[in-house]
Amino acid sequence: MVIAFYDGVMGPGTGTFLIISLTALVGTGFLESSAMAKVINTGTNLGALAVFAWQGNILWLLGIGLAVANVAGAQLGAHMAIGRGSGFVRWVLLVVVVVMVGKLGYDLVSG
């Protein structure tokens, strides 16, 4: 529920929170948690898309371009994760979390 609330209010980083939660609470490996997080994130994104479409608040051309880039990145990431395994996913997750904390800290200090 907490992650769902965060996803609805903020959004960025939800996949990371899902991976950490699924790994810690459900006991799945990083690779499986990452795959499950993608499915969950897709569902929440489709829900948001439906709401924004219903309200007429979508920039379709921009959204389609971003969707194409997202699919390309997902394909590349999936192939790398499957090819390199859970250890690779764990390191990527660690780097992402450190960068996110650094960015949030910088934003907090710089105003």
C-alpha positions as CSV (number, residue, x, y, z in Angstrom):
1,M,0.0,0.0,0.0
2,V,2.8,2.4,0.8
3,I,4.5,1.8,-2.5
4,A,1.2,2.2,-4.4
5,F,0.6,5.5,-2.6
6,Y,4.1,6.7,-3.5
7,D,3.7,5.6,-7.1
8,G,0.5,7.5,-7.4
9,V,1.9,10.7,-5.7
10,M,5.5,10.7,-7.0
11,G,6.3,7.9,-9.3
12,P,10.0,7.9,-9.9
13,G,11.9,5.1,-8.1
14,T,8.9,2.9,-7.7
15,G,10.5,0.0,-9.5
16,T,13.5,0.2,-7.2
17,F,11.3,0.2,-4.1
18,L,9.4,-2.8,-5.6
19,I,12.6,-4.8,-6.2
20,I,13.8,-4.1,-2.7
21,S,10.4,-5.0,-1.1
22,L,9.9,-8.1,-3.2
23,T,13.4,-9.3,-2.4
24,A,13.2,-8.6,1.3
25,L,9.6,-9.5,2.0
26,V,8.8,-12.2,-0.5
27,G,12.2,-13.7,-0.7
28,T,12.6,-13.7,-4.4
29,G,16.0,-13.2,-6.1
30,F,16.9,-9.8,-7.6
31,L,16.3,-11.0,-11.2
32,E,12.9,-12.4,-10.4
33,S,12.0,-9.4,-8.3
34,S,13.1,-7.1,-11.1
35,A,10.8,-9.0,-13.6
36,M,7.9,-8.8,-11.1
37,A,8.4,-5.1,-10.5
38,K,8.2,-4.5,-14.3
39,V,4.9,-6.2,-14.5
40,I,3.5,-4.3,-11.5
41,N,4.9,-1.0,-12.8
42,T,3.3,-1.7,-16.2
43,G,-0.1,-2.2,-14.5
44,T,0.1,1.1,-12.5
45,N,1.3,3.0,-15.6
46,L,-1.6,1.6,-17.6
47,G,-4.0,2.7,-14.9
48,A,-2.5,6.2,-14.9
49,L,-2.7,6.3,-18.7
50,A,-6.4,5.5,-18.5
51,V,-7.1,8.2,-16.0
52,F,-5.1,10.9,-17.9
53,A,-6.6,9.8,-21.3
54,W,-10.1,10.0,-19.8
55,Q,-9.3,13.6,-18.7
56,G,-7.7,14.4,-22.1
57,N,-4.3,15.3,-20.5
58,I,-1.9,13.3,-22.7
59,L,0.7,14.6,-25.1
60,W,0.4,11.7,-27.5
61,L,3.4,12.3,-29.7
62,L,5.7,12.8,-26.8
63,G,4.2,9.8,-25.0
64,I,4.7,7.5,-28.0
65,G,8.3,8.6,-28.3
66,L,8.9,7.9,-24.7
67,A,7.2,4.5,-24.9
68,V,9.4,3.4,-27.8
69,A,12.5,4.5,-25.8
70,N,11.2,2.7,-22.7
71,V,10.6,-0.6,-24.6
72,A,14.1,-0.4,-26.2
73,G,15.7,0.2,-22.8
74,A,13.6,-2.6,-21.2
75,Q,14.7,-5.0,-23.9
76,L,18.4,-4.1,-23.4
77,G,18.1,-4.3,-19.6
78,A,16.3,-7.6,-19.7
79,H,18.9,-9.2,-22.0
80,M,21.7,-7.8,-19.8
81,A,20.0,-9.1,-16.6
82,I,19.3,-12.5,-17.9
83,G,22.8,-12.8,-19.4
84,R,24.7,-11.5,-16.4
85,G,22.4,-12.8,-13.6
86,S,21.3,-11.6,-10.2
87,G,24.7,-10.3,-9.1
88,F,24.6,-7.8,-11.9
89,V,21.1,-6.7,-11.1
90,R,22.1,-6.3,-7.4
91,W,25.0,-4.0,-8.4
92,V,22.9,-2.0,-10.8
93,L,20.3,-1.6,-8.1
94,L,22.9,-0.4,-5.6
95,V,24.3,2.1,-8.1
96,V,20.8,3.4,-8.8
97,V,20.0,3.8,-5.1
98,V,23.3,5.6,-4.4
99,V,22.7,8.0,-7.3
100,M,19.1,8.6,-6.2
101,V,20.2,9.4,-2.6
102,G,23.0,11.7,-4.0
103,K,20.5,13.5,-6.2
104,L,18.0,13.9,-3.5
105,G,20.7,15.1,-1.1
106,Y,22.0,17.6,-3.6
107,D,18.4,18.9,-4.3
108,L,17.8,19.3,-0.6
109,V,21.1,21.2,0.0
110,S,20.9,23.4,-3.1
111,G,17.2,24.3,-2.6
